[in-house]
Each structure stands twice: as C-alpha cells, then as structure tokens.
Amino acid sequence: MRVSDKAIVLQAIKHGDKKFIIKLYTHHNGLVTAAVALNKNVKQANIFPLSLINVELVLKQNKDVHQVTEASSYYILSNIQGSLSKLSIAQFINEILIKSIKESATNHHLYEFIESCLVYLNDTETEFINLHLYFLAELTKFFGVEPQNNYSQQTPYFDCRDGQFSSMGLAFPLGLNKEDSFLFSEFLKTNALKTNISNIQRQIILDVLLAYYRLHFPGFNTIKSLEVLREVSSA
C-alpha cells in the first residue's frame, strides 16, 4: 500500500552502497522501519537523524521493513547544526526517542509534540537550555507514566518507583532525599522551559528524570550523548 505521510527520522543505518535502513516516527503510521536507496527523489541530507520530512511510503503487509520511495524536507532545522548547545540537546532527544518509542501505534499528539520541540529548539535564540528537561518530563505523559506532584509536608519524598511523593524516603535511584524532592516538585509545577535554575540544579533534575526513565521504560540503559550534554550545559 502506497501512502504519503510526514515523518521524523530517528535513525539511519547504512546498508550497502547508497542504501539505508531508516527508522521513522510518522504522523499517520506511527513507528516505521523502511529501506531507502539514495537517488534523485531521496537525498542523504533528508534522512539525517531528526530531519522533518514528507515521505512516500510503500507499506508491506506482514513485513517488518517497508520502503521509502521519496523524501523531502518540510522544515529544515539549519540553526541546530550551527550551535553546539542546540546540537547536544538534539542528539540527546534523538537518543531518548530511539530508546522510548518501541510500539508502532499511531499517536498524532506525540508526533506534534516532538515536532514542536525540534522547531522550538531550531528557532529560539534564548530559553532553550532547559528544553531537554522539559522534553523528558512531558514525554512521560504520552506513555502513561507521568510523575504526580503531590508534594506536601506529609509527603516530602519523591518515590521514583511509584512516580509520586510519599512519607517514606528511599535511597537514590529508587527515591530522593528531602532537598532534591522539593527541587523536583518545584520543577514539575513551573514552566520548565523558563524556570530559573542553576547548573547544579539542572544536573540534579536531569539525573532524577533519567533514573525515573530507567525504572519505567524497559531496556532504557546508557545514554551515549549524556556526557557531551552535561559538558555543554555546564559550560
């Protein structure tokens, strides 16, 4: 079946001369793995990770790998490539998506959320330093594991296992101490993109969110892009 769709490129693996196996998250067909050959209708620049593209797909019934016959950019993220700070965030987001999106089910809202974050990162000149934190927190909502902000004097400890605050403290990474729990609660209730936090606080919140992901997303392990992100964001 031939279909036209919008897609976000998640991964492109070389598979022979001018051929690639690419993983796409599409607007109407969810997660799609497809073979593609470079030609006049598909340029390599259009299958670079996180490219926003219009695609012509051949979906093959009962097959795991489909086919891309045409691809063209519908929004060029040119400003990301020219900024080390933006590029480090983009690479981190890319890796998070690869590790978290496993099901092929269509989710228009998830597609539009990812698209809006990438466009925001590309277009804004300020207030993007917390985008990766905002992205991690918001992404949990689409998978039904959103942390609950029920912080109070009676429940001052965040439990990473249950995704809510409790009266009992647990050692990290299963839970947080009082100070970090308060910080995480404040983060959850503010506009994460514009919240004013220090580099140390930013790193603590990132560690909390990644610990949370490891508990709630099967197979979520080492993030290769994390070291570069830490170095750039703390500079």
C-alpha positions in Angstrom: 0.0 0.0 0.0 1.4 3.4 -1.0 0.8 6.3 1.4 2.0 9.9 1.8 3.0 10.9 5.3 5.1 13.3 7.5 8.0 11.7 9.4 10.7 12.4 11.9 13.9 10.5 11.1 15.1 8.7 14.3 17.9 6.6 12.9 19.6 5.8 9.6 21.9 2.8 9.2 24.0 2.3 6.1 23.0 -1.0 4.4 25.1 -1.3 1.3 26.1 1.2 -1.4 23.7 4.2 -1.3 21.2 2.1 0.7 20.0 2.7 4.2 17.6 1.1 6.8 15.9 4.0 8.5 13.6 4.3 11.5 10.9 6.9 11.2 8.2 8.2 13.6 5.4 9.2 11.3 2.3 11.3 11.8 -0.2 8.8 10.5 1.5 5.4 10.6 3.5 5.5 13.9 6.9 3.9 14.1 8.0 2.6 10.7 11.3 0.9 9.7 12.0 1.2 6.0 14.6 0.6 3.4 15.7 3.5 1.2 18.0 4.0 -1.7 19.6 7.4 -2.4 18.5 8.8 -5.7 17.1 12.0 -7.2 14.0 11.5 -5.1 15.8 10.8 -1.8 18.9 12.8 -0.8 21.1 11.8 2.1 20.5 15.1 3.8 16.8 14.3 4.0 17.4 11.1 6.1 19.7 12.7 8.7 18.5 12.0 12.2 15.7 14.3 13.4 15.1 15.5 9.9 11.4 16.6 9.4 10.4 15.1 6.1 7.5 14.4 3.7 7.7 10.8 2.6 6.2 8.5 0.1 6.0 5.1 1.7 5.3 1.6 0.4 3.8 -0.3 3.4 4.2 -4.0 3.0 1.6 -6.2 4.7 3.0 -8.6 7.3 6.6 -7.2 6.8 8.8 -5.6 9.4 10.7 -3.4 6.8 8.8 -1.2 4.4 10.1 1.1 1.7 10.6 4.9 1.2 10.4 5.9 -2.4 10.5 9.7 -2.0 11.6 12.1 0.8 11.8 15.8 1.1 12.3 18.2 4.0 9.2 20.2 5.1 11.1 22.1 7.8 14.9 22.5 7.7 16.5 22.6 11.2 19.5 24.6 10.0 20.1 26.5 13.2 20.6 23.4 15.3 23.7 22.3 13.3 25.4 25.6 13.9 25.1 25.6 17.6 27.0 23.2 19.9 24.4 23.8 22.7 21.5 23.1 20.5 23.1 20.1 18.8 23.9 18.4 22.1 20.3 18.8 23.2 19.0 17.5 19.8 21.3 14.4 19.9 20.1 13.7 23.4 16.4 14.0 22.4 17.1 11.7 19.4 18.6 9.0 21.7 15.8 9.3 24.1 13.2 8.8 21.3 15.0 5.7 20.0 15.0 4.2 23.4 11.5 5.1 24.4 9.4 4.6 21.3 9.0 0.9 20.8 5.4 0.4 19.7 4.2 1.1 16.1 0.8 2.6 17.2 -0.1 6.0 15.7 -0.1 9.0 18.1 -0.7 12.3 16.4 -0.2 14.3 19.6 3.1 12.6 20.3 4.3 13.4 16.7 3.2 17.0 17.1 4.9 17.3 20.5 8.2 16.1 19.1 7.9 18.3 16.0 7.2 21.4 18.1 10.2 20.8 20.4 12.5 20.5 17.4 11.1 23.6 15.7 11.4 25.5 19.0 15.0 24.4 19.5 15.8 25.5 16.0 14.0 28.8 16.0 14.6 30.2 19.5 17.7 32.1 20.4 17.1 32.1 24.2 15.3 29.9 26.8 16.3 26.5 25.3 18.8 25.5 27.9 16.1 23.5 29.8 14.5 22.0 26.8 15.8 18.5 27.4 14.3 18.6 30.9 11.0 19.8 29.6 11.1 17.2 26.9 11.8 14.3 29.3 9.0 15.4 31.7 6.4 16.0 29.0 7.2 12.7 27.2 6.2 10.7 30.2 2.6 11.9 29.7 2.4 10.1 26.3 3.3 6.8 27.8 1.1 7.0 30.9 3.9 7.3 33.5 3.7 11.0 34.3 5.2 11.8 37.8 2.5 13.1 40.1 3.3 16.3 42.0 1.5 15.5 45.3 4.3 17.1 47.4 3.4 18.2 50.9 4.8 18.3 54.4 3.3 14.9 55.0 4.7 13.5 51.7 8.1 15.2 51.2 10.0 12.4 49.5 9.7 11.5 45.8 9.4 7.8 45.1 10.8 7.1 41.6 9.2 3.6 41.6 5.6 4.9 42.2 6.0 8.2 40.5 4.7 10.2 43.4 5.7 11.8 46.7 5.4 9.7 49.9 6.1 9.9 53.6 9.0 7.4 53.4 12.4 8.2 51.9 14.3 5.8 49.7 17.9 5.9 48.6 18.6 7.2 45.0 17.9 6.0 42.4 14.7 4.5 43.9 13.9 7.7 45.6 15.1 11.2 46.5 16.1 13.0 49.7 14.0 15.9 51.0 16.1 18.6 49.4 16.1 17.0 45.9 12.4 16.1 46.3 11.5 19.7 46.9 13.5 20.8 43.9 11.8 18.2 41.7 8.4 19.3 42.9 9.1 22.9 42.1 10.3 21.9 38.7 7.1 19.9 38.0 4.9 22.8 38.9 6.6 25.5 36.9 7.2 26.3 33.2 10.2 24.1 32.7 11.4 26.0 29.7 11.6 29.3 31.5 12.4 28.2 35.1 15.4 29.9 36.5 17.7 27.1 38.0 21.4 26.8 38.5 23.6 24.4 36.5 23.9 22.1 39.6 20.1 22.0 40.0 19.7 21.3 36.2 22.0 18.3 36.6 20.1 17.0 39.6 16.8 17.2 37.8 18.3 15.5 34.8 19.6 12.7 37.0 16.2 12.3 38.6 14.4 12.1 35.3 16.8 9.6 33.8 16.6 7.4 36.9 12.8 7.6 36.6 13.0 6.6 32.9 15.2 3.6 33.8 12.6 2.4 36.2 9.6 2.9 33.9 10.9 2.2 30.4 12.1 -1.3 29.7 15.6 -1.5 28.2 16.4 2.1 29.0 20.1 2.0 29.8 23.2 4.0 29.0 22.7 7.3 27.2 25.8 7.9 25.0 25.0 11.5 24.3 24.7 12.4 28.0 28.4 13.2 28.7 28.5 15.8 25.9 25.2 17.3 27.0 26.5 17.6 30.6 29.7 19.3 29.5 28.0 21.8 27.2 25.1 22.6 29.5 27.5 23.3 32.4 29.9 25.5 30.4 
